[in-house]
């Protein structure tokens, strides 16, 4: 449908979808924070279970559509292409969410987040392993690699949930006000908190908007790239990936404003861990093993995503306080590695 629209209409659709995703992201972050507290999930698990899944609903919809039409390359690119860019969102949150206050990984002081980062690495390692298996290894529309990814994700959720109740470590240097309560800008009359039912409805409505607008954003952006004759691979891994990361940027900044730093980081790690689970969906709907169709660029971006995640896992453990250009040293390293990674992607795309 979008391929036949003129450039002005595509730009209008792209801008409108981006604005809708941004506003929905603010409501999603606030609703998730409330629901996570009321259901006793904690910020890390709440971000992993609720926020991360919802902000990746557009990717789910596009994966389903691509699998049903047997376009597995599109499904794979949609799943793996944006993981590195979504990790880069943490740099944006570090610079614009905190600024000169402190480094993001210093404020988001939580070993549960480090466990989420390790879960991302485990799932992406399973992706690399599964991509080397023969395409014929599929039984009842299920592949061993898909089951491994799903199993790792479920076990990871269980372990992170267990970590919420405490870990056998001594916290000698807790970050000051790691998750402070939001401070009102001016004195106001106390208001009755919204009921759980109403908050749930806001969450669902925002999820629907994110789903629809996110698909429009991705499809209109792809059509614009075609009209302008831009390289599909590089454009998809940079400009289009940045556009489709708008839900994470919006929810992340809203979470940071509320002082929910763990929730902001968990949204990114949770989304990156959840996306490869969609290979189970792609294989079930297409009847083919999806991962063996992964191209060289897809695997390259997977490895880049793992490298960037490693940097932030170390940052969460060592919690650097020093900042350069309004960002922590780990964010600076991630930014530099991503830039080098894009140069490498350009080299292998020729």
PyMOL commands that set and color helices and strands:
alter all, ss='L'
color gray80, all
select helices_A, chain A and resi 2-4+7-38+42-55+57-68+72-80+83-98+104-107+111-130+144-163+196-228+232-244+246-257+261-275+278-286+291-293+296-318+329-348
alter helices_A, ss='H'
color red, helices_A
select strands_A, chain A and resi 323-324+327-328
alter strands_A, ss='S'
color yellow, strands_A
deselect
rebuild
show_as cartoon
